[in-house]
Amino acid sequence: MKKNALIKFLASGFYTGYSSLIPGTTGTVPAWLLAYFLLKGNMPTLGIVAAAMIALSVFLATVAEPVLGHDSKKIVVDEWAGMFIALLFVPYSLTNYIIAFVAFRGFDAIKIFPAGIVEKLPGGWGVTADDMVAGIQANLLTQVTVYITKTVG
């Protein structure tokens, strides 16, 4: 596989970012599936995966921008990082993980402060940072929702 092809494959979340219908949401689904079906609430592993995805996202987004364009909608590795952050310390259940997914996609779309500011950082940092903020915001909303509703299953 040539370098640019590998960059496109990885930065686009295994080509899910090429979806013509809501690429950010479509690109987030594989990360959610990995977290739900493979990690299954293992918080130490999820923490390691989240940290690794942040670093990988910054790197891949930086090298993908010259290939795919500045903050291209096809670049969804940043959504993966944000989704894993949104799930950190969330009690493992289908309901809670769906709440985190919906919250993350909502916060990522509307860019509540400081997401709009950090998005202006250069290169892969800007591409990734707004999703990190959205992940934190989604995590907080999910934690509050879980606490208030006592949803665990």
Residue, then its C-alpha position, 0 to 999 in steps of 0.5 A: m500500500k502506497k504512503n498516501a493510500l495508507i494515510k487516507f485509509l487510517a485518517s479516514g477511519f478505514y474509509t468510513g470518512y468517505s461516507s457521503l452521508i454524515p461522514g463525522t457520525t459514520g466515522t465515529v461508529p467504528a470507534w464506538l463499536l470497538a469500545y462497546f464490543l471489544l473493550k467492554g468497559n475496561m477502563p484502564t485499556l480504554g484510557i490507554v486507547a484514548a491517549a494513543m488515539i489522541a497522539l495518532s489523531v494529531f499525527l495522522a491529521t497533520v499528514a493527511e491534510p496535505v493529501l485530503g485537504h485542510d480539516s477535511k470531512k474525510i478525516v475522522v480519526d479525530e472523531w475516534a479520539g473524541m469518542f474514546i474520551a467521551l466513554l472514559f469512566v462511563p459505566y459500561s452499558l448499552t444505554n450509557y454508551i448510546i448516551a455518550f455517542v449521541a452527546f459526543r456527536g451533538f457537541d462535536a457538531i455545535k462546537i460549544f466553547p472552547a471547541g471553536i477556539v482550539e479548532k483554530l490550532p495549527g495542523g493536526w492539533g486543531v483537527t483533533a483538539d475540538d473533538m477532544v473538547a467535544g469528548i470531554q463535554a459529552n463525557l461530563l453530560t453522560q456522567v451527569t445523566v447517568y448519575i441523575t437517572k441511575t442508568v446502569g443497564 
